[in-house]
Amino acid sequence: MPTLLTSAQTRFLRGQAHDLKAMLQVGGKGITDALVAEVDSALEHHELIKIKVGAEDRDARDAAIAEIAERTDAALVQRIGHTAVLYRPSKEKRQIVLPRT
């Protein structure tokens, strides 16, 4: 089940992600099972991550980001150009406390 966020939570997470560097990059091979596993692991450890998608076509980037978010049950917080911010609360140890409203 994908993570659903309110607009206030999305604004909060965008602020938290501002100084983050992109952790992973989707390259020429596209979205592989290994990439999804790596994104899943990064989300479990960090909860909030940035990824870069190398596709030149905007529709291809949007589709790739949507597929990664869907396969990892993450929420898309923001997408600017080639960079996307994903959030999913950790199952083991939650670090980010979201605002309630």
C-alpha positions as CSV (number, residue, x, y, z in Angstrom):
1,M,0.0,0.0,0.0
2,P,1.6,3.3,-1.0
3,T,2.2,6.0,1.5
4,L,-0.3,8.9,1.4
5,L,0.7,12.4,2.4
6,T,-1.2,15.5,3.2
7,S,-0.1,18.8,1.6
8,A,1.4,19.9,5.0
9,Q,3.4,16.7,5.2
10,T,4.6,17.1,1.6
11,R,5.7,20.7,2.3
12,F,7.5,19.5,5.5
13,L,9.3,16.7,3.6
14,R,10.3,19.0,0.7
15,G,12.0,21.2,3.3
16,Q,13.8,18.2,4.8
17,A,15.0,17.0,1.4
18,H,16.3,20.3,0.3
19,D,19.9,19.7,1.4
20,L,20.0,16.0,0.4
21,K,22.2,14.7,-2.4
22,A,20.9,12.1,-4.9
23,M,21.6,8.7,-3.5
24,L,20.8,6.6,-6.6
25,Q,20.8,7.0,-10.3
26,V,18.6,5.2,-12.8
27,G,20.9,4.6,-15.8
28,G,20.6,3.1,-19.3
29,K,19.5,-0.3,-18.1
30,G,16.3,1.3,-16.7
31,I,14.5,-0.1,-13.7
32,T,15.9,-3.4,-12.7
33,D,15.0,-5.6,-9.7
34,A,18.4,-4.8,-8.3
35,L,17.7,-1.0,-8.5
36,V,14.3,-1.5,-6.8
37,A,15.9,-3.5,-4.1
38,E,18.5,-0.8,-3.6
39,V,15.9,2.0,-3.4
40,D,13.9,-0.2,-1.0
41,S,16.9,-0.6,1.2
42,A,17.7,3.1,1.1
43,L,14.2,4.0,2.0
44,E,14.2,1.6,4.9
45,H,17.4,3.1,6.2
46,H,16.9,6.8,5.5
47,E,13.1,7.2,4.9
48,L,13.6,10.2,2.6
49,I,15.8,9.9,-0.4
50,K,16.6,11.6,-3.7
51,I,17.1,9.7,-6.9
52,K,18.1,10.8,-10.4
53,V,16.5,9.4,-13.5
54,G,18.7,9.7,-16.6
55,A,15.9,9.4,-19.3
56,E,15.9,12.4,-21.7
57,D,12.2,12.2,-22.4
58,R,10.0,13.8,-19.7
59,D,7.2,11.2,-20.1
60,A,9.8,8.4,-19.7
61,R,11.2,10.1,-16.5
62,D,7.7,10.4,-15.1
63,A,6.9,6.8,-15.9
64,A,10.2,5.6,-14.3
65,I,9.7,7.6,-11.2
66,A,6.1,6.4,-10.8
67,E,7.1,2.8,-11.3
68,I,9.9,3.1,-8.7
69,A,7.5,4.7,-6.2
70,E,4.8,2.0,-6.9
71,R,7.2,-0.9,-6.6
72,T,8.7,0.4,-3.3
73,D,5.3,1.6,-1.8
74,A,6.9,5.1,-1.5
75,A,5.3,8.5,-1.8
76,L,6.6,10.9,-4.4
77,V,7.2,14.1,-2.5
78,Q,8.6,16.1,-5.3
79,R,10.0,15.9,-8.9
80,I,12.2,18.6,-10.4
81,G,13.8,17.9,-13.7
82,H,15.7,14.6,-13.5
83,T,15.6,14.4,-9.6
84,A,12.8,12.9,-7.5
85,V,12.3,12.8,-3.8
86,L,10.7,9.7,-2.3
87,Y,9.5,9.0,1.2
88,R,8.4,5.9,3.0
89,P,8.4,5.5,6.8
90,S,10.8,2.8,8.1
91,K,9.3,-0.4,9.4
92,E,12.0,-0.9,11.9
93,K,13.1,2.6,13.2
94,R,11.2,5.7,12.3
95,Q,13.4,8.8,12.2
96,I,11.2,11.4,10.6
97,V,8.1,12.6,12.5
98,L,5.6,14.1,10.2
99,P,3.2,16.9,11.1
100,R,-0.3,15.7,11.8
101,T,-2.2,18.0,9.5
